[in-house]
C-alpha cells in the first residue's frame, strides 16, 4: 500500500523552495504518492456551507490555494517515482476537452504516474465562476467522465452528450498510460456511488473510518460487471478535520493504526490529509511534515 502526503497547497506564504524541498524530501523518505485538491475562491457570503452543509463556515485554509494542475506539473519534473494524484478535481470547475489535454500533458511530464480523482463539489460560487451550475453537478458528471475518456481515446474523437459536444477532431497529446490514467471517484451520495460503480476504477473517500469504507467498497464491487476489474481503494485520512478543535492524543499514532488497518484490507493508497492540522502553524512548518509522519509510512507502507 502506498502512503501518500498532500502537497503544500493551502494557506499563505508557500514558496517554490518550500514546495521543492517538501516534494524531494517526501520522495527520498519513501512516500508513494503526492496529492492535490481543487478550490480557487473563498466566498464572502456563501450560498452553501462547507461540504454543502447549510451554515457551515468555509475553512480559512481555502483563502489561498495553489492551482492543482500547475502544481502537479512542477512536481512531475521534481520527482521520478511517486504516484501523482488529484483528490479531487471538482468537475464543475473544468470542461472535459481542455482538461483532457492538461492531464495528458502532466501524465507525459511524470512518465505515466498520474491518477485522476474527480468529485462533484459543493461550492455554488465556484460553479458560477466556472460557468457551470451546482444544481446539475451530478448529471453533468456522467457526461463529463464519458467525454473525458473519449478525448483520451484514439483519434479522431467525437462526443455528443447532454452537456458536452466535441466535433470530430484530433485531440493530442494522449496520456502515456493506455488506455488512460486511473479514474478515482470522490463521490459519496447514493447516486454518486452508483456512478462510481459504472464509470470509475477506484474510490477516494475522505474522512471515513476504514471499516466503514471497506463495507461500502465491497458492496459496490458486488455490482460491478464481469468486464470490470474490482474498484481499488484510495483512502484519505484526516490528521485533523476542517474547523475541528486540535485533536487530543497522538495524531501520528492514530493515523499509523489506521494505515495498518487499511493495509490489512489491501487498499491501494492511504493519503494523509494534513492541510487542516494545527501542527502546520505556518508555511515553513510544511518542511517538517514528511519526517513527522514517518511512523505512518512504517505502519502501512510497502
FENRA-V265205 format. One record per helix or strand. SS is the DSSP state (h for helix, s for strand). FROM is the first residue (numbers start at 0). TO is the last residue. Records with the same first field share a line. If there is no record, write none. Layout:
SS = FROM-TO / FROM-TO
//
This chain:
s = 1-5 / 9-9 / 32-35 / 64-64 / 82-89 / 113-118 / 156-159 / 164-168 / 181-184 / 201-202 / 205-205 / 231-237 / 268-272
h = 15-28 / 49-51 / 59-62 / 67-77 / 90-92 / 95-108 / 123-129 / 133-150 / 189-198 / 209-221 / 250-263 / 282-291 / 293-299
//
